[in-house]
């Protein structure tokens, strides 16, 4: 996945098509299958893809074309990757909960004196 994404806020489907080297109808199909890709729509209903959408599409293309996953297999793989990415957030949340408990204990000890 060494594809270079230009430094822009939004991309039209034609630009994304060139970056991915796939036809626009393929991108529209992936958009219906993979909920991680949600382009913004203009008033004229044109799709505008953010950089994170393009990155998600690059991952999907890699899973389907290079790693030869099926659509369902790629969905499962993306879910696994998302779960792995969420792990640090969960441990950070656990730490915050622990700190809150300790602060409440300190407060209770101060009030008790």
Beta strands, then each sheet from edge to edge (+ up, - down):
strand 1: 10-12
strand 2: 40-41
strand 3: 47-50
sheet 1: 1+ 3- 2+
end
